[in-house]
């Protein structure tokens, strides 16, 4: 073998080694990235709440008698990188943990009491789904949604300063007003309206 042939073989061998090293490094990095994405992490978040969105004007909707309910904790599970992203999102914008409940979208359109599966409700959240996270658990798991139909009622209004002292006597006329109200909530004293 001549010196020129030997040199050519060495150049080819070096090129082959560099290609092999480049492929091995590329595959190693690919495996690390895949392993990082495959690792799941769980993180507990607190300070979340469910708030009521707009509803029909003839319905009064409440969560445990309130317009919002606190979620004591949410346990999210997903890739480590996504959990880190959620931590960053929440630290920059804590409002992300306020979930809006559209009563009509969930079928709460007639009077009654309905259980809301909080875990399922959170799973349907757009930003949780977009991040590819799973809601492992939450506290509370179920919240009661109360729906009451509001009715138009004619009410007689009188002003009282004490037990039987009529402030309006002689100063104001009796007025009849119409208000949409929750059934049987407008009572100023025991007995029918207008009784003294």
WOKALIN-V373852 format. One record per residue. RES is the residue in one letter. PHI is phi in whole degrees, 0 to 359 (NA if undefined). Layout:
RES:PHI ; RES:PHI
This chain:
X:NA ; X:275 ; X:296 ; X:290 ; X:295 ; X:298 ; X:295 ; X:297 ; X:294 ; X:293 ; X:295 ; X:296 ; X:295 ; X:295 ; X:300 ; X:297 ; X:295 ; X:295 ; X:297 ; X:296 ; X:295 ; X:297 ; X:295 ; X:297 ; X:296 ; X:299 ; X:297 ; X:297 ; X:297 ; X:299 ; X:294 ; X:298 ; X:297 ; X:298 ; X:296 ; X:295 ; X:290 ; X:283 ; X:288 ; X:258 ; X:231 ; X:246 ; X:220 ; X:262 ; X:241 ; X:233 ; X:88 ; X:270 ; X:207 ; X:248 ; X:243 ; X:279 ; X:272 ; X:291 ; X:225 ; X:301 ; X:290 ; X:264 ; X:239 ; X:247 ; X:245 ; X:218 ; X:250 ; X:55 ; X:82 ; X:238 ; X:272 ; X:211 ; X:223 ; X:278 ; X:256 ; X:298 ; X:205 ; X:233 ; X:254 ; X:256 ; X:232 ; X:177 ; X:302 ; X:306 ; X:295 ; X:288 ; X:297 ; X:297 ; X:296 ; X:296 ; X:302 ; X:294 ; X:300 ; X:290 ; X:293 ; X:279 ; X:215 ; X:299 ; X:296 ; X:297 ; X:271 ; X:258 ; X:258 ; X:265 ; X:260 ; X:265 ; X:299 ; X:295 ; X:297 ; X:264 ; X:84 ; X:269 ; X:241 ; X:232 ; X:303 ; X:153 ; X:244 ; X:236 ; X:276 ; X:250 ; X:286 ; X:297 ; X:299 ; X:294 ; X:300 ; X:292 ; X:300 ; X:281 ; X:299 ; X:300 ; X:288 ; X:290 ; X:293 ; X:298 ; X:279 ; X:72 ; X:260 ; X:246 ; X:270 ; X:285 ; X:200 ; X:202 ; X:226 ; X:281 ; X:274 ; X:226 ; X:233 ; X:277 ; X:253 ; X:259 ; X:239 ; X:236 ; X:277 ; X:275 ; X:236 ; X:279 ; X:230 ; X:264 ; X:238 ; X:261 ; X:248 ; X:229 ; X:254 ; X:236 ; X:269 ; X:218 ; X:299 ; X:230 ; X:271 ; X:274 ; X:292 ; X:281 ; X:303 ; X:83 ; X:260 ; X:232 ; X:275 ; X:296 ; X:236 ; X:258 ; X:233 ; X:249 ; X:220 ; X:273 ; X:214 ; X:291 ; X:308 ; X:63 ; X:261 ; X:264 ; X:226 ; X:259 ; X:192 ; X:296 ; X:101 ; X:288 ; X:296 ; X:90 ; X:279 ; X:242
